[in-house]
């Protein structure tokens, strides 16, 4: 496809504001991180309900919507580590269960108030617990101080390093895939997302691995270390590949609902799901990779 400067400028302008907000939430402190992903959690859920209702021509009672959001939020809170503590009260131990129970009660009330239940739509919404809330819960889990052992090298990552690394990998992949695809892309990747090309996808993944693998060690240690390069490059590779599938999955949901964007959060970028679709799928895979192979 031809490179569109007007589209690129619109996307770049709104992306600057978006990056500023994201970096503030990611880097300020653990509570800004918590607030950022709490907002993202509820924003994704709201758009997920809209897509599901349009797809199945169904309608959910407001109590059901709030209930599912709180039920999922309780799951997200359960993943919060020891850093997330109010006085002597851990968020995980003292707030997760009550929030989940409040959500469960609201879901039951909403079901009885909305009339006939559309089972297929209800099943899709249940999947949102895993698609949205579990993913953001794992993101909260990644925030903590992490011990990494790789290639006979042991190092400690400070709080927030892993989330920033995953998000940066996806941003680099998206940007490079867009530029490479715009310049030399010819072969469509999927009918679900016809603007994506194999050239852009492969180019974005390779450049994400190289750029992240080189920059991350420089930022973290001030030098390019082989073990750090392998670590950061492997995270970038996993995030870029699974993130691409996450993008295609959300495109499929939009196509089924007959909409172009999931929302209107950012001009040129769409809504919450449009902006975080890659991260939603990449986060669980990175979390599992860290737990099983690097932790």
N, C-alpha and C positions, 0 to 999 in steps of 0.2 A: 504494500500500500504506500501511497505517496506521503511524504513527511508534511504534516499540517502545522505551520508555525503558529497560527492563531490558537489552535487547540492546545499546542504545547505551551504557549504563553499563559493561557487560562489555567491549565493544570499546574504549571510551575508557580504561578502567583498564589493560588489557593494552597498549594502544597507547602509554601513557605510558612504561612500562618499555621497550617496543620502541624508541621514539624516543630514549630515553636511551642505550641500547646503540648504536644506529645513529650518533647524533651523536658519541659517544665515538670510535667507529671512524673516522668520517669526518673529524673535526676535530683529533684529538690530534696525529698525525703520519703520515708516509707509510707507516710500518710497521704502525700500527694499521689504516690503510686496507687495506693488503695482507692483514693477518690477517683482517679482517672479510669481505672478498670471497673469500678462500680458504675460509673456513667456509661462506659462502653457496654457493659453487661446489659443494662436496662435498655439502652438504645438498640442493640442487636435484637433483643427479645421483641421489642415493639415492632420492628420491621419484619421480623420473622413471622409474627402474627399476621401482619398485613399481607405478606406473600402467601401464607397458607390459606387465609380467608379468600383471597382472589383466586387461587388455584382450585379450591374445592367449592367455591361459591357458598361458603359457610360463614357463620357469624358466632363469635364467642362473646359471652357476657363479660363486662368489665371486671367483675370479681374473679372470673376464671383467668383472665389475662394477668391481673395483679397477682393472683395466687400462684400461677406457674412461674412468674418472675421471681417471687419471693421464695418459692420452693427451690428454684435453681440458685438463687442468691445464697440460700442457706448452704447449699453444696459448695459454692465458691468460698464461703467463709470458712468452711471446714478445712480447706487447704491452707489457710493463712498460718504462717509460722509464728514463732515466739516473738518476733519483732513487732507484731501487730497486737499490742496490749494497751488497754485503757486502765491505768492504775494497776490494780492487782487482778484485773479481769482480762484473760486472753480472749480475743475475738473468736477463735476457733472453739474453745471450750464453753464459753458463756453465751454466745449469740447464735451460733450455727443452728442448733436444734430448735430454739424458740422461733427463729425466723422461718425455718422449714415447716414447722407445725402451723404457724400462722398462714403460710402459703397453702398448705394442704387443706386447711379449713375453708379458705376463700375459694379454692378450686371446687370443693364439694358444694358450697353454697351456690357458686356460679353455674354449676351443672344443673342443679334443680331449678334455677331461675331462668335459664336460657331455653328451656323446652327440649325438643328432640335433639339428641346428640349425634353429630356426624362422626362416625367411628373412624373413618380414614383421616379426616382432618385432626381429630383428637390424637390419633396415633402419630401423625406428623409432629404435633406439638410436643408429645412426650419425647420424641427424638431430640427436640431442642434442649432438653436437660443435658444430654451428652454433647450435642453439637456446639452449644453456646456455654452453658454454665460449667460443665466439666473442663472445657478448654481454658476458660478464664480462671478456674480454680487452680489448674496446673500452672498457669502463668503466675499466680500468687505464690505458689510453691517454689517456682524458679527464682523468686526474688532473694531468697536467703543466701547467707554465706555458703559457698560450695567448695568442697574439697575435690580436686580433680587429680587423677593419676593416669598418665598417658606416656607411653614410650619411655618407661623407667624415669619419668619426671613427675614430681609431685608439686602442685601449686594450689593456692587458695584464691578463689574469686570473691571479691567483695560484694556486698548486697547490691542487687540491681544489675550486675554485670551481664548475667545470662539473658534476662529479658531484652536488654539493649542490644546484645549481640544478635539475638534472633530477629528482632525487629529491623535492625540495620541490614542484616542479610537479605531480608525480604524487600526492603526498600531498594537496595542496590540491584537486586534481581529484577524487580519491576521496572526500574528506570532503564537498566541496560537492555532488558528484553524489548521495551518500547522503542528505544533508539535503534537497536540492531534490526528489529522487525520493520521499523519504518524505512530504514535505509536499504536493506537487502532482502527483506522478507518476501517470499513468493509462495511457499507451500503452506496451506491452511493446516492448523494443528487439529482443530475439531469443529464440527458443525455447530456445537453448542456455543462456541465463541469464535465466529468466523474471522475476526480481526487479528486473532493470534496466529502466529506462524511458527513452524518448526525452527526456522533460522533464528527468529527472535527468542524463542524459548530456550534453545540450546545455548545460544550466545549469552543470554541473561544469566543462566545457571553457571556457565564457565567463568564469566567475568565476576559474578558474585563470590565464587569460591576464591578466585585469585585476589580480588580487591579486599575482601574481608580477611582472608588469610594473611595478607601483608599489613593491613592497617590495624587490625585488632592487637597484634603483639606490640606494635609501635605505641599505641595508645595505652595499653595496660602495663607494659614493662619498659618502654622507651627503646626497645631494640627488636629485631626480627629473630625470634627464637624458633628453631625447627619444631619443637614439641607444641609450642603455641600456634604455629602456623597450621599444623595438622589438626589441632583441636578446633581452632576457629574455622578452618576450611571445611572440616567435617560437619560442623554445625551449619555453616552456610549452605553446603550441598544438601543436607537433609531438609533444611528450612525452605530452600528454593524449589526442590522437587515436590515436596508435599504441599508447599504453598501454591504451586501451579495447579495441582489437583483441587485444592481448596477454592481457587478462583473459578475453575471449571464447574465445580459443584454448585457454587452460588449462582453462576451464570445459568445453569440448568434450572435452578429454583425460580429465577426470574423469568426464564423462557416459559416455564410451565404456568406461571402467574400472568404472563402476557405483559410484562413491564420492562422498561429499559434499565431503570435504576431501582434499588430497594428503598431509596429515600433521597432527600435533597440536602444533606448535611453540607456538602461542599460542591461548588460549581466545577464541573469537569471531572468530579470524582464520585458523585452519588452520595449514598447514605452510609450508615454505620457498617452494614454488612458488605457493601461495596468496598469500603476502605479496609476492613479487617477480615475479609473472607480467607485470604491466604494464611493469616496468623491463626485463625480459628483451627485450621487443620494442621498447621505446622507445629503448634505448641505441644499437643499431646505426643507427637512423634519425637520431638526434641526432649521432652520430659522423660519418656521411656528410655531413650538413648542414654541420657545422663544417668538415670537410676540403674540401668542394667550394665552399662559398659564403662562409664567414666567415674561414677560416684565412689 
